[in-house]
């Protein structure tokens, strides 16, 4: 349980750094597939969380 909490704390710190790459990726996908503005916002949010969680897991492992 403590490992999960530490990973989530790492993730909170990384959310700020994951937001810009997620925005750029969502904007690229929006241009390529003509997504709606609402879908682009949702995709940005999901990608931000996934990028931060992935980086936090790698920090925890390493």
GROMACS elastic network, one bead per residue, 0.5 to 0.9 nm:
[ bonds ]
;  ai    aj funct       b0    kb
    1     4     6  0.52918   500
    1     5     6  0.65358   500
    1     6     6  0.88510   500
    2     5     6  0.51241   500
    2     6     6  0.62150   500
    2     7     6  0.86140   500
    3     6     6  0.51235   500
    3     7     6  0.61375   500
    3     8     6  0.86258   500
    3    60     6  0.82296   500
    4     7     6  0.50982   500
    4     8     6  0.62082   500
    4     9     6  0.86556   500
    5     8     6  0.50780   500
    5     9     6  0.61917   500
    5    10     6  0.86726   500
    6     9     6  0.50568   500
    6    10     6  0.62800   500
    6    11     6  0.85814   500
    6    56     6  0.89102   500
    6    60     6  0.79358   500
    7    10     6  0.51028   500
    7    11     6  0.61666   500
    7    12     6  0.87889   500
    7    53     6  0.78438   500
    7    56     6  0.56890   500
    7    57     6  0.62802   500
    7    59     6  0.81711   500
    7    60     6  0.63456   500
    8    12     6  0.62417   500
    8    13     6  0.87970   500
    8    53     6  0.75675   500
    8    56     6  0.73548   500
    8    57     6  0.88978   500
    9    12     6  0.51706   500
    9    13     6  0.66249   500
    9    14     6  0.88368   500
    9    56     6  0.83244   500
   10    13     6  0.53222   500
   10    14     6  0.63716   500
   10    15     6  0.88945   500
   10    52     6  0.82952   500
   10    53     6  0.82136   500
   10    55     6  0.83906   500
   10    56     6  0.52521   500
   10    57     6  0.83400   500
   10    59     6  0.77800   500
   10    60     6  0.81432   500
   11    14     6  0.50070   500
   11    15     6  0.61639   500
   11    49     6  0.81587   500
   11    51     6  0.89417   500
   11    52     6  0.52343   500
   11    53     6  0.53681   500
   11    54     6  0.83022   500
   11    55     6  0.73748   500
   11    56     6  0.50716   500
   11    57     6  0.82366   500
   12    15     6  0.53903   500
   12    16     6  0.78903   500
   12    52     6  0.76125   500
   12    53     6  0.86605   500
   12    56     6  0.87284   500
   13    16     6  0.66699   500
   13    17     6  0.79973   500
   13    52     6  0.83216   500
   13    56     6  0.88255   500
   14    17     6  0.52566   500
   14    18     6  0.61684   500
   14    19     6  0.87645   500
   14    51     6  0.84658   500
   14    52     6  0.52372   500
   14    53     6  0.80670   500
   14    55     6  0.74392   500
   14    56     6  0.72534   500
   15    18     6  0.51269   500
   15    19     6  0.62376   500
   15    48     6  0.65585   500
   15    49     6  0.68158   500
   15    51     6  0.80227   500
   15    52     6  0.53001   500
   15    53     6  0.83875   500
   16    19     6  0.56090   500
   16    20     6  0.79851   500
   16    48     6  0.86109   500
   16    52     6  0.84552   500
   17    20     6  0.66797   500
   17    21     6  0.79419   500
   17    48     6  0.87481   500
   17    52     6  0.77988   500
   18    21     6  0.57706   500
   18    22     6  0.61887   500
   18    23     6  0.86748   500
   18    47     6  0.81887   500
   18    48     6  0.53041   500
   18    49     6  0.77042   500
   18    50     6  0.86788   500
   18    51     6  0.58555   500
   18    52     6  0.56536   500
   18    55     6  0.88354   500
   19    22     6  0.51971   500
   19    23     6  0.60899   500
   19    24     6  0.87256   500
   19    44     6  0.76132   500
   19    45     6  0.80168   500
   19    47     6  0.81012   500
   19    48     6  0.51535   500
   19    49     6  0.84059   500
   19    51     6  0.84733   500
   19    52     6  0.85223   500
   20    23     6  0.50531   500
   20    24     6  0.62466   500
   20    25     6  0.86386   500
   20    48     6  0.81723   500
   21    24     6  0.51060   500
   21    25     6  0.61187   500
   21    26     6  0.85447   500
   21    47     6  0.85837   500
   21    48     6  0.78241   500
   21    51     6  0.85786   500
   22    25     6  0.51081   500
   22    26     6  0.60450   500
   22    27     6  0.84477   500
   22    43     6  0.81116   500
   22    44     6  0.53925   500
   22    45     6  0.76730   500
   22    46     6  0.83264   500
   22    47     6  0.52376   500
   22    48     6  0.51953   500
   22    49     6  0.88242   500
   22    51     6  0.75269   500
   23    26     6  0.51621   500
   23    27     6  0.60198   500
   23    28     6  0.85415   500
   23    40     6  0.85700   500
   23    41     6  0.84345   500
   23    43     6  0.84099   500
   23    44     6  0.52904   500
   23    45     6  0.83663   500
   23    47     6  0.80890   500
   23    48     6  0.78521   500
   24    27     6  0.50964   500
   24    28     6  0.61498   500
   24    29     6  0.86753   500
   24    44     6  0.84307   500
   25    28     6  0.50848   500
   25    29     6  0.62279   500
   25    30     6  0.85504   500
   25    43     6  0.88787   500
   25    44     6  0.77705   500
   25    47     6  0.82059   500
   26    29     6  0.50768   500
   26    30     6  0.60057   500
   26    31     6  0.86416   500
   26    40     6  0.58565   500
   26    41     6  0.78882   500
   26    42     6  0.89472   500
   26    43     6  0.59531   500
   26    44     6  0.54830   500
   26    47     6  0.78234   500
   27    31     6  0.62865   500
   27    32     6  0.86453   500
   27    40     6  0.68858   500
   27    44     6  0.82619   500
   28    31     6  0.52787   500
   28    32     6  0.62394   500
   28    33     6  0.86794   500
   29    33     6  0.58970   500
   29    34     6  0.77012   500
   29    35     6  0.76209   500
   29    40     6  0.81525   500
   30    33     6  0.54283   500
   30    34     6  0.50594   500
   30    36     6  0.74054   500
   30    37     6  0.81721   500
   30    39     6  0.83712   500
   30    40     6  0.62419   500
   31    34     6  0.53674   500
   31    35     6  0.73655   500
   32    35     6  0.82537   500
   35    38     6  0.81797   500
   35    39     6  0.61036   500
   35    40     6  0.64125   500
   36    39     6  0.51763   500
   36    40     6  0.62420   500
   36    41     6  0.87553   500
   37    40     6  0.50307   500
   37    41     6  0.62981   500
   37    42     6  0.87109   500
   38    41     6  0.51884   500
   38    42     6  0.63045   500
   38    43     6  0.86088   500
   39    42     6  0.50435   500
   39    43     6  0.59884   500
   39    44     6  0.84824   500
   40    43     6  0.50251   500
   40    44     6  0.60870   500
   40    45     6  0.86662   500
   41    44     6  0.50794   500
   41    45     6  0.63325   500
   41    46     6  0.87523   500
   42    45     6  0.51430   500
   42    46     6  0.62218   500
   42    47     6  0.85349   500
   43    46     6  0.51445   500
   43    47     6  0.59436   500
   43    48     6  0.83736   500
   44    47     6  0.52085   500
   44    48     6  0.60006   500
   44    49     6  0.86650   500
   45    48     6  0.51612   500
   45    49     6  0.63640   500
   45    50     6  0.86904   500
   46    49     6  0.52745   500
   46    50     6  0.61611   500
   46    51     6  0.85852   500
   47    50     6  0.50187   500
   47    51     6  0.59253   500
   47    52     6  0.84011   500
   48    51     6  0.52879   500
   48    52     6  0.61247   500
   48    53     6  0.85037   500
   49    52     6  0.52217   500
   49    53     6  0.60021   500
   49    54     6  0.84818   500
   50    53     6  0.51036   500
   50    54     6  0.59840   500
   50    55     6  0.85184   500
   51    54     6  0.51390   500
   51    55     6  0.61479   500
   51    56     6  0.85276   500
   52    55     6  0.51894   500
   52    56     6  0.60615   500
   52    57     6  0.86205   500
   53    56     6  0.50052   500
   53    57     6  0.61491   500
   53    58     6  0.86363   500
   54    57     6  0.51990   500
   54    58     6  0.63204   500
   54    59     6  0.86665   500
   55    58     6  0.50917   500
   55    59     6  0.61553   500
   55    60     6  0.86106   500
   56    60     6  0.61138   500
   56    61     6  0.86030   500
   57    60     6  0.50069   500
   57    61     6  0.61398   500
   57    62     6  0.85379   500
   58    61     6  0.50935   500
   58    62     6  0.59793   500
   59    62     6  0.52196   500
